[in-house]
Structure formats: C-alpha cells, structure tokens
Amino acid sequence: MTSACLVTHSADSSAVAILHELFGYKDFRGAQAEIVAHVLSGGDALVLMPTGGGKSLCYQLPAIMRHRAGHGVAVVVSPLIALMHDQVGALEVAGVHAAFINSTLTLEETQRIEREMLSGRLVLLYVAPERLTTPRMLAQLDSLRERGLLSLFAIDEAHCVSQWGHDFREDYQALNVLHERYAGVPRIALTATADDLTRADVIERLALSEARVFISSFDRPNIRYAVVEKDDARRQLLHFIQEEHQGDAGIVYCQSRRKVDETAVWLDRQGISALPYHAGLAAEVRRRHQDRFLRDEGLVMVATIAFGMGIDKPDVRFVAHLDLPKNIEGYYQETGRAGRDGLPADAWMAYGLADVVNQRRMIDESPAVEAFKRNQRGKLDALLSLAEAHDCRRVRLLAYFGEASVVCGAHQNACDNCLNPPATWDATEAARKALSGVYRFLQQRGQRFGAGHLIDVLRGKTTEKVAQFGHESLTTFGIGSDVSEAQWRVVLRQLIALGYLQTEGDYNTLELTPAAREVLRGEVQITLRQPGVASKAARVAKRGKGTSAQRTRGKSPPLPLDEAGLARFEALKAWRGELARERKLPAYVIFHDATLAEMAHTAPGSLEAIENISGVGAKKLEAYGRDILRVLGG
C-alpha cells in the first residue's frame, strides 16, 4: 500500500470513528465518505444530493476534523434562521461547539460569538449570505485567514446563486468574494435541486470550475408520489389527511397568502391542527408558528413557498400541494421535506385546468427578459408532463434530473400510477374537435372565448351566450356531445399543457399555437387518462385498501413492535418530549423516532447495548444513557 493510500485510509478510518462518536452512525451513506475525504484534503466540491440524503455531514465532518487538526473555524452560509437554529442545536447536543450569527441575537450575544470565532475555539459558524459579505465580517475572516484559523466555507442551498434556479437570491451572487479573497480555503457548495443549466450557472458564479462535482441519486424511494384531478381540492385534501395521515406532521402548499389563511382556518375547524405561514404575517407570528411546527407533534403547516427551505424536521409524513408549483425543481425540493428520516411519506398534489392557465399567465406577465420566460415555460411544461402522466411518475421525475430508473412497480411507496394504473382513452379525435372549435371562433369575426363556452358549444348546449353569438350555426356545435364536460376539461388542460393551445388576456381566452396544426392534421396521437376513473384510482382511500400496514403507516412506529415494545416506544417518546420542552429544542434533535423505535424493539439493558443503536453518539450516551435505561426499565 502506497503512502498516499495509507493517508487516505487513515483519514477514512478517523472520519468513521468520529461519525460514530458524535452522530452515532456506524458508516457513511452513498458518496458521503468520498466527499468528506475530498474536502478534508483541501479540495473544492459541488454536491448535489437529495433532501434527507445527508448533505450536512459532508461539511460538518470535515469541519470537525480540520478543527481538531488546528485549522480553525468553518463558516457555513445558510439562507434561513430556522436551519441555523436547528443545526447548531443538534451539533451542540452532539458535543460540537457551533454557533450562528443572525438578527435574533442581541449585540452582546453577537460580540460573544465573534470572540469565540476569532479565538479559533468555535468549530462551525452559521451566517446568512448578506451577513457574510459585510465589511465587519470580512475583516474578521481576514484575521482568521492570516492566523491560519479559517478551515473551510460551506455554501448551502447553492442553487440560490443562479438566475435559472427556482429560488434565486441576489445576496448569493456576492459570494464569489470567497474565491477572490480567500484562495486556498476549501469551499463546498451544496444543493438538492439543480438541472444542467442551473449547475453550470452555480459553477460559473461561485468560480468552482476546478471543483469536483458529486451527483447522488435524486431518488427518494420512501416518498410516494400522487396527483389527483381537482374536484373540490380542499375536501380532497381533508380526505387524504383523515384517511392516511391523521395525527401526522405535514406541510400544505398554496399559491396565495389568502388561500393559506383560509385553508389553515378551515382545516382547524375540521379537527386538523393547522397553522398558516407566509411573508404577509408579522415576523414574530411566523417565528412562533415555525417553532411550534418544529417542536409539536402532528401539526400541519399551511404555507406559501416562503416556508420550508432549511427545515430539518425529519418526521414530516406528507407534503401536499393545493396549487401547481412553478417547476419540477421547486416541486422536488418542496416534496423532499417529507420523510427526511427515511420512513414512508407522501407527496400529494391536486391539479386542474386553472393551475395551468394561472402559471402560464404569471410567466407571460412577468417583467423578465424573453430568454428567461422561455426557460420558465420549458420548466413548467416539464412539470405539466409529470402531472398529466399516466405512466410511472418516479421515472419521469428522475429523468428530468438526467437519471435513468425503472418503474417503481407495486412496492409500498410506489407512485399512484404504478399502484393503480389509470384507465386511458384515445383522445385524438376529441382534441381535433376542440382545436377546430377554437378555429371556428376565430373564423367568425376573429372571436375568442374561454374553456367553459367552448365546451358548451362542443356539447351542443344552448346557452344565452351561445345564442347571443349565433354559435348554434357553427359546424362544431354539438360535435362533442358524446364526451362529458369533465372529459372535455381534461382534453383542454392537456392541450394547453402540451402547447397546442394557449390562453390570453384577463379572461383566459383560448388561442391556437402553431403546433396545433399537427393535431388538426391527425399527425399526433393523444392518449389521456379517464377522468373520474383516474382520480378514484389515485385517491388515497382506494389506494389504502391494499394492506392494513399501508393504511396506518403514518401512525405506526418505524419498526413493527409487539404490545410491550409499543409501550416502551410511547414511554421513550414521552420522556423525549419532556426533555425537549425543558431544553427548548425540537424533539428530533435529541433522538429521531427511528432511534427510539430501535431502543423499544431491542430493549437494551446496558449502556454498551445502547451505544450500538444507530443515532446514539458518545455525547448523547453520556447525557441520556442512564435515563433511557430507567425509562425502559419501567
């Protein structure tokens, strides 16, 4: 074995030892070990890893090891206060000296942490991008570098630097100063969501051209994806929660602040404990609601996309969308907040024609340049394709990120289409009739109408509006009477999603696109899912008839337990809850449910036996071991 190999092997062994000592894990997952070794050696890295895949360890472990080797403080750039609080709390519980500097601190607290940082005693410091680039902070970093006490920079949520990303933030663009000012200090940029264009932009803007790129699988096999056709979406959501996730923590995303407020109130009245979160609420209210979500069990947060990035809560059992997101990156990141603990979780979305119209209108009316709008339309089209799919959703989702996969089949967390293959029909002729109807409107004095009126004409329905414009005389009047109104809405939604129709103006009138000629000529076959049949197949109540384990998976402990084991599990959760309240920490910072379930299952009778349980590090064993034995001993 060469000396270089010996050094690498020694570093790997040390990393695994520290991983077990501090975090209680016996080994790394996926590419974690390779990333840690690369950063430890001083290399730059761009890491793309799904939410819940263990990104934090990729910079926390090198920071700890470099600090032990005398390299000083690691600076973590993080966009959200909640993430800083959670990660610092978890590190301190594990025995790692960490801190954050943000607007929640007093001047005295900030100055105390700055002294800790400048002394080199601090292992990790979390700061927001706008704080990092202030003259005061840069001067302090200069001082650390001059004394060899600047260990590394970690840039979390790195997609925020890209104008092509789904959550662009101007403050991130100033982070190129790290390359210019602190050459030689390793940098690791991390994100869970970035397509090829966004990745290239991140590399360019952060000057990471020499960085090694690590791309993990984007698959979240514990998440089940389902999309239902909107039919009183709020009631559908309630049914989904009551049937599958009663008493579970979850997030419900809505597009508008008003809808967030109304949905939260409505859910609460239906017996589902829910709180609203959006930028229109006072900062103190947002903080209080977020703290409750992190600390309480079984709370549902109804929110705009202002909520969620950096939320480390591992036991979110579902993420629901009552409105269509803007793109797959946003959808993937938002759904990825479910099941961070690796246990079964659901990504559920209700979707309808109005969603397509609204998203296209927002893009068209934005003040952005045409190139950006074109890019956003392409991203929206990819999401619409995912929503309208009647084949495996997981395959389509992963293909967007350039990852090949096989259909998820009939395993426990398969998507709705794989669990219950939807009935489909050849809608080619119906599509041609619909496009012909729009064409005939235009022929008749250049008139334009919305979807509702077009459907009335196609179905031969004599309404006041039909009579007013003389549309009974059109050749398309009544040619679609054999197709139901629900089916026609599916056809129009798909034609808009595929780019054969577009909506215009305040009244969302329909217009043909150049691509419509292909359909009118019969050159394109259009296969759609049967309305009603599909939504019932994807509906949770029907889906849940498979097994009792599936129906109760949100409420069951992570491991199958007998009656005595279940009693131990509940006793451990009660003990953890009291401790969390006493220390003002989220319960999962102390131990995840999976760790408690393993304790309840194995019933360890000694400290040595507890140490062998995943998630129990040396510091936690010392702090909580005897209490655990007491709780298990009854």
C-alpha positions as CSV (number, residue, x, y, z in Angstrom):
1,M,0.0,0.0,0.0
2,T,1.4,3.4,-1.0
3,S,1.9,6.2,1.4
4,A,-0.9,8.2,-0.3
5,C,-3.2,5.3,0.2
6,L,-2.2,5.0,3.8
7,V,-3.0,8.6,4.4
8,T,-6.4,8.3,2.7
9,H,-7.2,5.1,4.6
10,S,-6.2,6.7,7.9
11,A,-8.4,9.7,7.2
12,D,-11.3,7.4,6.3
13,S,-10.9,5.5,9.5
14,S,-10.8,8.6,11.5
15,A,-13.9,10.0,9.8
16,V,-15.9,6.8,10.5
17,A,-14.7,6.9,14.1
18,I,-15.9,10.5,14.6
19,L,-19.1,9.7,12.7
20,H,-19.9,7.1,15.3
21,E,-18.6,9.0,18.3
22,L,-20.5,12.2,17.6
23,F,-23.5,11.2,15.5
24,G,-24.0,7.6,16.4
25,Y,-23.8,6.2,12.8
26,K,-21.7,3.2,12.0
27,D,-20.9,4.1,8.4
28,F,-21.4,6.6,5.7
29,R,-24.2,6.6,3.1
30,G,-23.6,6.9,-0.7
31,A,-20.9,9.3,-1.7
32,Q,-20.6,10.9,1.8
33,A,-17.2,9.2,2.6
34,E,-15.7,10.3,-0.8
35,I,-16.9,13.9,-0.4
36,V,-15.6,14.1,3.2
37,A,-12.2,12.8,2.2
38,H,-12.0,15.3,-0.8
39,V,-12.9,18.3,1.3
40,L,-10.6,17.1,4.1
41,S,-7.7,17.1,1.7
42,G,-8.5,20.8,0.8
43,G,-10.4,20.3,-2.4
44,D,-13.4,22.3,-3.6
45,A,-16.7,20.5,-4.3
46,L,-20.2,20.9,-5.7
47,V,-22.5,18.4,-4.1
48,L,-26.0,17.6,-5.5
49,M,-27.8,15.3,-3.0
50,P,-31.5,14.9,-2.4
51,T,-33.1,16.4,0.7
52,G,-32.6,13.9,3.5
53,G,-29.6,12.4,1.8
54,G,-27.1,13.6,4.4
55,K,-25.7,16.8,2.9
56,S,-24.9,18.4,6.2
57,L,-22.5,15.7,7.2
58,C,-20.5,16.4,4.1
59,Y,-19.3,19.7,5.5
60,Q,-19.8,19.1,9.3
61,L,-17.4,16.2,9.5
62,P,-14.6,17.8,7.5
63,A,-15.1,21.0,9.7
64,I,-14.8,18.9,12.9
65,M,-11.7,17.0,11.7
66,R,-10.0,20.1,10.3
67,H,-10.7,21.9,13.6
68,R,-9.1,19.1,15.5
69,A,-6.1,19.3,13.2
70,G,-5.7,23.0,14.1
71,H,-7.3,24.6,11.0
72,G,-9.8,26.7,13.0
73,V,-13.4,27.7,12.1
74,A,-15.7,26.5,9.3
75,V,-18.1,29.1,8.0
76,V,-21.5,27.8,6.8
77,V,-23.6,30.1,4.5
78,S,-27.2,29.4,5.2
79,P,-30.3,31.3,3.9
80,L,-32.7,30.7,6.8
81,I,-32.6,31.3,10.5
82,A,-34.6,28.1,11.2
83,L,-31.9,26.0,9.7
84,M,-29.2,27.7,11.7
85,H,-31.0,27.2,15.0
86,D,-31.8,23.5,14.3
87,Q,-28.3,22.5,13.1
88,V,-26.5,24.5,15.8
89,G,-28.7,22.9,18.5
90,A,-28.1,19.4,17.1
91,L,-24.4,19.9,16.9
92,E,-24.2,21.2,20.5
93,V,-26.2,18.2,21.7
94,A,-23.7,16.0,19.9
95,G,-20.8,17.8,21.6
96,V,-19.6,20.0,18.8
97,H,-19.1,23.7,19.6
98,A,-21.2,25.6,17.0
99,A,-23.0,28.9,16.8
100,F,-24.9,31.3,14.5
101,I,-24.9,35.0,14.0
102,N,-28.3,36.4,12.8
103,S,-30.9,39.0,13.6
104,T,-32.3,37.1,16.6
105,L,-29.2,37.8,18.7
106,T,-28.6,40.8,20.8
107,L,-25.4,42.9,20.3
108,E,-23.8,41.4,23.4
109,E,-24.6,37.8,22.2
110,T,-23.2,38.6,18.7
111,Q,-20.0,40.0,20.2
112,R,-19.5,37.0,22.4
113,I,-19.8,34.6,19.4
114,E,-17.4,36.8,17.4
115,R,-14.9,36.4,20.2
116,E,-15.3,32.7,20.2
117,M,-14.9,32.7,16.4
118,L,-11.8,34.9,16.5
119,S,-10.2,32.7,19.2
120,G,-10.5,29.7,16.9
121,R,-12.4,27.7,19.6
122,L,-15.6,27.6,17.5
123,V,-15.9,24.7,15.2
124,L,-18.7,25.9,12.9
125,L,-20.3,29.3,12.5
126,Y,-23.6,29.7,10.5
127,V,-24.2,33.0,8.9
128,A,-26.6,34.4,6.2
129,P,-25.1,35.5,2.8
130,E,-25.8,39.1,3.4
131,R,-24.1,39.0,6.8
132,L,-21.0,37.2,5.4
133,T,-20.2,40.0,2.9
134,T,-20.4,42.9,5.4
135,P,-17.1,44.8,5.9
136,R,-17.1,43.8,9.6
137,M,-17.4,40.0,8.9
138,L,-14.9,40.1,6.0
139,A,-12.4,41.9,8.3
140,Q,-12.9,39.1,10.9
141,L,-12.4,36.4,8.3
142,D,-9.3,38.2,7.1
143,S,-7.9,38.0,10.6
144,L,-8.7,34.2,10.8
145,R,-7.1,33.5,7.5
146,E,-3.9,35.4,8.4
147,R,-3.6,33.2,11.6
148,G,-4.4,30.0,9.7
149,L,-7.7,29.6,11.5
150,L,-10.1,29.6,8.6
151,S,-11.0,26.0,8.0
152,L,-13.5,25.9,5.1
153,F,-16.6,27.5,3.6
154,A,-19.8,25.6,3.1
155,I,-22.5,27.2,0.8
156,D,-25.8,25.6,1.5
157,E,-28.8,25.9,-0.9
158,A,-26.3,26.8,-3.6
159,H,-28.9,26.9,-6.3
160,C,-29.9,30.3,-4.9
161,V,-27.0,31.9,-6.7
162,S,-28.4,31.0,-10.2
163,Q,-30.8,33.2,-12.1
164,W,-32.0,30.0,-13.7
165,G,-32.7,28.3,-10.3
166,H,-36.1,28.1,-8.7
167,D,-35.2,30.3,-5.7
168,F,-32.7,33.0,-6.9
169,R,-31.4,35.3,-4.2
170,E,-29.2,38.3,-5.1
171,D,-27.3,38.1,-1.8
172,Y,-25.8,34.8,-3.0
173,Q,-24.2,36.4,-6.0
174,A,-21.8,38.3,-3.8
175,L,-20.3,35.0,-2.6
176,N,-17.8,35.0,-5.4
177,V,-15.8,37.1,-3.0
178,L,-14.9,33.9,-1.2
179,H,-12.9,32.7,-4.2
180,E,-11.3,36.0,-4.8
181,R,-10.4,36.9,-1.2
182,Y,-9.7,33.5,0.4
183,A,-8.0,31.4,-2.3
184,G,-6.7,28.2,-0.8
185,V,-9.6,27.9,1.8
186,P,-11.7,24.9,0.6
187,R,-15.3,25.6,-0.5
188,I,-18.1,23.1,-0.7
189,A,-21.4,24.2,-2.3
190,L,-24.4,22.0,-1.7
191,T,-27.9,21.8,-3.2
192,A,-30.7,19.3,-3.5
193,T,-32.2,20.7,-6.8
194,A,-30.4,21.9,-9.9
195,D,-30.8,21.0,-13.6
196,D,-27.9,21.1,-16.0
197,L,-28.3,24.8,-16.7
198,T,-28.5,25.7,-13.0
199,R,-25.5,23.6,-12.2
200,A,-23.4,25.3,-14.9
201,D,-24.5,28.7,-13.6
202,V,-23.6,27.8,-10.0
203,I,-20.2,26.7,-11.0
204,E,-19.6,29.9,-13.0
205,R,-20.9,32.3,-10.4
206,L,-19.1,30.7,-7.5
207,A,-15.9,30.2,-9.5
208,L,-16.0,26.4,-8.9
209,S,-14.6,25.4,-12.3
210,E,-11.9,23.4,-10.6
211,A,-14.2,21.9,-8.1
212,R,-15.1,18.2,-8.1
213,V,-18.8,17.6,-8.8
214,F,-20.6,14.9,-6.8
215,I,-24.1,14.0,-8.0
216,S,-26.0,11.5,-5.9
217,S,-29.2,9.7,-7.0
218,F,-32.2,12.0,-6.9
219,D,-34.5,9.1,-6.0
220,R,-36.3,9.3,-2.7
221,P,-37.6,5.8,-2.5
222,N,-39.5,6.3,0.7
223,I,-41.8,9.0,-0.9
224,R,-44.9,8.0,-2.7
225,Y,-46.0,10.5,-5.4
226,A,-49.7,11.0,-6.3
227,V,-51.6,13.6,-8.3
228,V,-55.4,13.9,-8.3
229,E,-57.6,15.9,-10.6
230,K,-59.1,18.8,-8.7
231,D,-62.7,18.3,-7.6
232,D,-63.2,20.4,-4.5
233,A,-59.5,20.3,-3.7
234,R,-59.9,21.3,-0.1
235,R,-62.3,18.4,0.6
236,Q,-59.9,16.1,-1.3
237,L,-57.1,17.3,1.0
238,L,-59.1,16.7,4.1
239,H,-60.0,13.2,2.9
240,F,-56.3,12.4,2.2
241,I,-55.2,13.6,5.7
242,Q,-58.0,11.8,7.6
243,E,-57.6,8.5,5.7
244,E,-53.8,8.3,5.6
245,H,-52.2,10.9,7.9
246,Q,-54.4,11.6,10.9
247,G,-52.2,13.0,13.7
248,D,-49.2,13.3,11.4
249,A,-47.0,16.3,10.8
250,G,-47.4,17.7,7.3
251,I,-47.0,20.7,5.0
252,V,-49.7,22.0,2.7
253,Y,-48.5,24.5,0.0
254,C,-50.9,27.1,-1.5
255,Q,-50.1,29.8,-4.1
256,S,-51.6,32.8,-2.4
257,R,-51.4,34.2,1.2
258,R,-55.2,34.5,1.3
259,K,-55.6,30.8,0.4
260,V,-53.1,29.9,3.0
261,D,-55.0,31.7,5.7
262,E,-58.4,30.3,4.6
263,T,-57.2,26.7,4.3
264,A,-55.5,26.8,7.7
265,V,-58.7,28.0,9.4
266,W,-60.8,25.5,7.5
267,L,-58.6,22.6,8.4
268,D,-58.5,23.6,12.1
269,R,-62.3,23.7,12.1
270,Q,-62.3,20.2,10.6
271,G,-60.3,18.9,13.6
272,I,-56.9,19.0,11.9
273,S,-54.4,21.1,14.0
274,A,-53.1,23.6,11.4
275,L,-51.3,27.0,11.3
276,P,-50.6,29.4,8.5
277,Y,-47.2,30.7,7.3
278,H,-46.5,33.3,4.7
279,A,-44.5,36.5,4.2
280,G,-47.6,38.7,5.0
281,L,-47.6,37.6,8.6
282,A,-45.7,39.5,11.3
283,A,-42.2,38.2,11.8
284,E,-43.0,37.3,15.4
285,V,-46.1,35.3,14.3
286,R,-44.0,33.5,11.6
287,R,-41.3,32.6,14.2
288,R,-43.9,31.4,16.7
289,H,-45.7,29.2,14.1
290,Q,-42.4,27.8,12.8
291,D,-41.2,27.0,16.3
292,R,-44.5,25.2,17.1
293,F,-44.2,23.2,13.9
294,L,-40.7,22.1,14.7
295,R,-41.4,21.2,18.4
296,D,-45.0,20.0,18.4
297,E,-46.1,16.6,17.0
298,G,-48.9,16.2,14.5
299,L,-49.1,19.8,13.4
300,V,-49.9,20.8,9.8
301,M,-48.3,23.9,8.4
302,V,-50.3,25.6,5.6
303,A,-47.8,27.8,3.7
304,T,-46.6,29.6,0.6
305,I,-43.2,28.6,-0.6
306,A,-41.8,31.1,1.8
307,F,-41.8,28.2,4.3
308,G,-39.6,25.2,4.2
309,M,-36.1,25.7,2.9
310,G,-33.7,24.6,5.6
311,I,-36.4,22.9,7.7
312,D,-34.7,19.9,9.3
313,K,-37.8,18.3,10.8
314,P,-37.3,14.6,9.9
315,D,-40.8,13.3,10.7
316,V,-42.9,15.3,8.2
317,R,-45.1,12.5,6.9
318,F,-46.7,14.3,3.9
319,V,-46.3,17.3,1.7
320,A,-49.5,18.4,-0.2
321,H,-49.9,21.0,-3.0
322,L,-53.3,22.6,-3.5
323,D,-51.8,24.6,-6.4
324,L,-49.4,23.7,-9.1
325,P,-45.7,24.7,-8.3
326,K,-43.7,26.7,-10.9
327,N,-41.3,23.9,-12.0
328,I,-40.0,20.5,-11.1
329,E,-37.1,21.8,-9.1
330,G,-39.5,23.6,-6.8
331,Y,-41.8,20.6,-6.6
332,Y,-38.9,18.3,-5.9
333,Q,-37.5,20.4,-3.1
334,E,-40.9,21.0,-1.5
335,T,-41.9,17.3,-1.6
336,G,-38.4,16.4,-0.4
337,R,-39.3,18.0,3.0
338,A,-41.3,14.9,3.7
339,G,-39.7,11.7,5.1
340,R,-36.3,13.1,5.8
341,D,-35.9,10.3,8.4
342,G,-36.1,7.7,5.5
343,L,-39.5,6.4,6.7
344,P,-42.6,6.2,4.4
345,A,-44.0,9.6,3.4
346,D,-46.4,11.0,0.8
347,A,-46.2,13.8,-1.9
348,W,-49.8,14.6,-2.8
349,M,-51.0,17.2,-5.3
350,A,-54.4,18.4,-6.6
351,Y,-54.2,19.8,-10.1
352,G,-56.6,21.3,-12.6
353,L,-57.0,23.5,-15.7
354,A,-56.9,26.7,-13.7
355,D,-53.5,25.8,-12.4
356,V,-52.1,25.6,-16.0
357,V,-53.7,28.9,-17.0
358,N,-52.5,30.8,-13.9
359,Q,-48.9,29.6,-14.2
360,R,-48.7,30.4,-17.9
361,R,-50.2,33.9,-17.2
362,M,-47.7,34.6,-14.4
363,I,-44.8,33.8,-16.7
364,D,-46.2,35.8,-19.6
365,E,-46.9,38.9,-17.5
366,S,-43.6,38.9,-15.6
367,P,-41.2,41.7,-16.4
368,A,-38.3,39.3,-17.1
369,V,-36.5,39.1,-20.5
370,E,-37.8,36.8,-23.1
371,A,-35.0,34.3,-22.7
372,F,-35.8,33.8,-19.1
373,K,-39.5,33.5,-19.8
374,R,-38.8,30.9,-22.5
375,N,-36.7,28.9,-19.9
376,Q,-39.5,29.1,-17.3
377,R,-42.1,27.9,-19.9
378,G,-39.9,24.9,-20.6
379,K,-39.7,24.1,-16.9
380,L,-43.4,24.5,-16.5
381,D,-44.0,22.2,-19.5
382,A,-41.9,19.5,-17.8
383,L,-43.9,19.7,-14.6
384,L,-47.2,19.6,-16.5
385,S,-45.9,16.5,-18.3
386,L,-45.3,14.9,-14.8
387,A,-48.8,15.9,-13.6
388,E,-50.6,14.6,-16.7
389,A,-48.5,11.4,-16.9
390,H,-50.3,8.0,-16.9
391,D,-47.1,6.1,-16.6
392,C,-44.6,6.0,-13.7
393,R,-44.2,9.4,-12.1
394,R,-40.9,8.5,-10.4
395,V,-39.3,7.6,-13.8
396,R,-40.4,11.0,-15.2
397,L,-39.2,12.9,-12.2
398,L,-35.8,11.3,-12.2
399,A,-35.4,11.7,-15.9
400,Y,-35.8,15.4,-15.5
401,F,-32.6,15.4,-13.5
402,G,-30.8,13.2,-16.0
403,E,-31.2,10.0,-14.0
404,A,-32.3,6.7,-15.6
405,S,-34.5,4.5,-13.5
406,V,-37.0,1.7,-13.7
407,V,-40.7,1.9,-12.8
408,C,-41.4,1.9,-9.1
409,G,-43.8,-1.0,-9.5
410,A,-46.0,-2.3,-6.7
411,H,-43.7,-1.8,-3.7
412,Q,-45.1,0.0,-0.6
413,N,-44.1,3.5,-1.8
414,A,-44.8,3.2,-5.5
415,C,-46.4,6.2,-7.2
416,D,-50.1,6.3,-7.7
417,N,-49.9,5.3,-11.4
418,C,-47.8,2.2,-10.6
419,L,-50.1,1.2,-7.7
420,N,-53.3,1.7,-9.6
421,P,-52.6,2.0,-13.4
422,P,-55.2,4.6,-14.7
423,A,-57.7,3.8,-17.4
424,T,-56.8,5.7,-20.6
425,W,-58.5,6.6,-23.8
426,D,-57.5,7.7,-27.3
427,A,-58.4,11.4,-27.2
428,T,-57.0,12.3,-30.6
429,E,-60.4,12.9,-32.3
430,A,-61.6,14.8,-29.2
431,A,-58.5,17.0,-29.4
432,R,-59.1,17.7,-33.1
433,K,-62.7,18.7,-32.3
434,A,-61.6,21.1,-29.6
435,L,-59.0,22.8,-31.7
436,S,-61.5,23.0,-34.6
437,G,-63.9,24.7,-32.2
438,V,-61.3,27.4,-31.3
439,Y,-60.5,27.8,-35.1
440,R,-64.2,28.3,-35.9
441,F,-64.5,31.0,-33.3
442,L,-61.6,32.8,-34.9
443,Q,-63.1,32.4,-38.4
444,Q,-66.3,34.1,-37.1
445,R,-65.1,37.7,-36.9
446,G,-61.9,36.8,-35.0
447,Q,-63.8,35.9,-31.8
448,R,-62.0,34.4,-28.8
449,F,-63.7,32.6,-25.9
450,G,-62.7,30.7,-22.8
451,A,-62.8,27.0,-22.0
452,G,-66.3,27.0,-20.5
453,H,-68.0,28.4,-23.6
454,L,-66.0,26.2,-25.9
455,I,-67.2,23.1,-24.0
456,D,-70.9,24.3,-24.2
457,V,-70.6,24.7,-28.0
458,L,-68.9,21.3,-28.5
459,R,-71.5,19.6,-26.3
460,G,-74.3,21.3,-28.2
461,K,-75.6,23.2,-25.1
462,T,-77.9,26.1,-25.9
463,T,-77.0,28.9,-23.5
464,E,-77.7,32.6,-23.5
465,K,-74.1,33.2,-24.7
466,V,-74.3,30.6,-27.4
467,A,-77.5,32.3,-28.7
468,Q,-76.0,35.8,-28.4
469,F,-73.1,35.0,-30.7
470,G,-75.0,32.7,-33.0
471,H,-72.8,29.7,-32.3
472,E,-75.6,27.2,-33.0
473,S,-74.7,27.7,-36.6
474,L,-71.1,26.7,-36.3
475,T,-70.1,23.3,-37.8
476,T,-68.5,22.4,-34.4
477,F,-71.8,22.9,-32.5
478,G,-72.7,19.6,-30.8
479,I,-69.9,17.5,-32.4
480,G,-68.6,16.6,-29.0
481,S,-71.9,15.7,-27.3
482,D,-70.7,12.2,-26.7
483,V,-67.8,13.5,-24.4
484,S,-68.6,14.6,-20.9
485,E,-67.9,18.0,-19.5
486,A,-65.2,16.5,-17.2
487,Q,-63.5,14.8,-20.1
488,W,-63.5,18.0,-22.2
489,R,-61.8,19.8,-19.3
490,V,-59.1,17.1,-19.2
491,V,-58.7,17.4,-23.0
492,L,-58.3,21.2,-22.9
493,R,-56.0,21.0,-19.9
494,Q,-53.7,18.6,-21.7
495,L,-53.8,20.6,-25.0
496,I,-52.6,23.6,-23.0
497,A,-50.1,21.6,-21.1
498,L,-48.7,20.2,-24.4
499,G,-48.6,23.6,-26.0
500,Y,-51.3,23.1,-28.7
501,L,-53.5,25.8,-27.0
502,Q,-52.6,28.9,-25.1
503,T,-54.6,31.3,-23.0
504,E,-54.6,35.1,-23.5
505,G,-55.8,38.2,-21.6
506,D,-57.7,38.7,-18.4
507,Y,-60.5,36.4,-19.5
508,N,-58.1,33.5,-20.3
509,T,-59.5,33.1,-23.8
510,L,-58.2,30.2,-25.9
511,E,-55.9,30.6,-28.9
512,L,-54.3,28.0,-31.2
513,T,-50.5,27.7,-31.3
514,P,-48.5,26.8,-34.4
515,A,-48.1,23.3,-33.1
516,A,-51.9,22.8,-33.2
517,R,-51.7,22.1,-37.0
518,E,-50.0,18.7,-36.2
519,V,-53.1,17.6,-34.2
520,L,-55.6,19.0,-36.7
521,R,-53.9,17.1,-39.4
522,G,-54.0,13.9,-37.4
523,E,-50.2,13.6,-37.1
524,V,-50.2,13.3,-33.3
525,Q,-51.9,10.7,-31.2
526,I,-53.1,12.0,-27.8
527,T,-53.8,9.4,-25.0
528,L,-55.3,10.7,-21.8
529,R,-56.4,9.1,-18.5
530,Q,-60.1,8.7,-18.0
531,P,-61.4,11.5,-15.8
532,G,-63.1,10.2,-12.6
533,V,-61.6,6.7,-13.0
534,A,-58.1,8.2,-12.6
535,S,-58.9,10.4,-9.7
536,K,-60.6,7.5,-7.9
537,A,-57.6,5.2,-8.6
538,A,-55.2,7.8,-7.2
539,R,-57.4,8.6,-4.3
540,V,-55.8,7.7,-1.0
541,A,-58.9,5.9,0.3
542,K,-58.9,3.4,-2.5
543,R,-55.1,3.2,-2.6
544,G,-55.1,2.4,1.1
545,K,-57.2,-0.8,0.7
546,G,-54.1,-2.7,-0.1
547,T,-52.8,-3.7,3.4
548,S,-53.5,-2.6,6.9
549,A,-49.8,-1.7,7.3
550,Q,-50.2,0.8,4.4
551,R,-53.4,2.3,5.8
552,T,-51.7,3.0,9.2
553,R,-48.2,3.6,8.1
554,G,-48.3,7.3,9.1
555,K,-49.3,6.4,12.7
556,S,-47.2,3.3,13.2
557,P,-43.8,3.3,14.8
558,P,-40.9,2.9,12.4
559,L,-40.4,-0.8,13.4
560,P,-43.0,-3.5,13.9
561,L,-43.4,-3.7,17.7
562,D,-45.4,-6.1,19.9
563,E,-47.6,-4.7,22.7
564,A,-44.7,-4.4,25.2
565,G,-42.4,-2.8,22.5
566,L,-45.1,-0.3,21.6
567,A,-45.5,0.6,25.3
568,R,-41.7,1.2,25.5
569,F,-41.8,3.3,22.4
570,E,-44.5,5.6,23.8
571,A,-42.7,5.9,27.1
572,L,-39.5,6.9,25.3
573,K,-41.4,9.5,23.2
574,A,-43.0,10.9,26.3
575,W,-39.5,11.2,28.0
576,R,-38.0,12.8,24.9
577,G,-40.9,15.3,24.7
578,E,-40.4,16.4,28.3
579,L,-36.6,16.8,27.7
580,A,-37.2,18.7,24.5
581,R,-39.5,21.2,26.2
582,E,-37.1,21.6,29.1
583,R,-34.2,22.3,26.8
584,K,-36.3,24.3,24.3
585,L,-35.3,22.0,21.4
586,P,-37.2,20.1,18.8
587,A,-37.7,16.5,19.9
588,Y,-35.9,15.1,16.9
589,V,-32.7,17.0,17.8
590,I,-32.4,14.7,20.9
591,F,-33.3,11.4,19.1
592,H,-35.2,10.5,15.8
593,D,-38.2,8.3,16.0
594,A,-36.2,5.5,14.3
595,T,-33.7,5.5,17.1
596,L,-36.4,5.3,19.8
597,A,-38.1,2.6,17.8
598,E,-34.9,0.5,17.7
599,M,-34.5,1.0,21.5
600,A,-38.1,-0.1,22.1
601,H,-37.5,-3.1,19.8
602,T,-34.2,-4.3,21.3
603,A,-34.9,-3.2,24.9
604,P,-31.1,-2.7,25.7
605,G,-30.2,-3.4,29.3
606,S,-26.9,-1.7,29.4
607,L,-25.1,1.4,28.3
608,E,-22.9,-0.7,25.9
609,A,-26.1,-2.1,24.3
610,I,-27.5,1.5,23.9
611,E,-24.2,2.6,22.2
612,N,-24.8,0.1,19.4
613,I,-28.1,1.6,18.4
614,S,-27.9,3.9,15.3
615,G,-28.1,7.5,16.2
616,V,-26.6,7.3,19.7
617,G,-23.2,9.0,19.8
618,A,-20.8,9.2,22.8
619,K,-22.1,12.6,24.0
620,K,-25.7,11.5,23.8
621,L,-24.9,8.2,25.5
622,E,-23.2,10.1,28.4
623,A,-26.0,12.6,28.6
624,Y,-29.1,10.4,28.3
625,G,-28.0,6.7,28.6
626,R,-29.0,6.2,32.3
627,D,-32.3,8.0,31.7
628,I,-33.0,5.6,28.8
629,L,-32.3,2.6,30.9
630,R,-34.6,4.0,33.6
631,V,-37.4,4.6,31.1
632,L,-37.0,1.1,29.5
633,G,-36.9,-0.5,33.0
634,G,-40.2,1.0,33.7
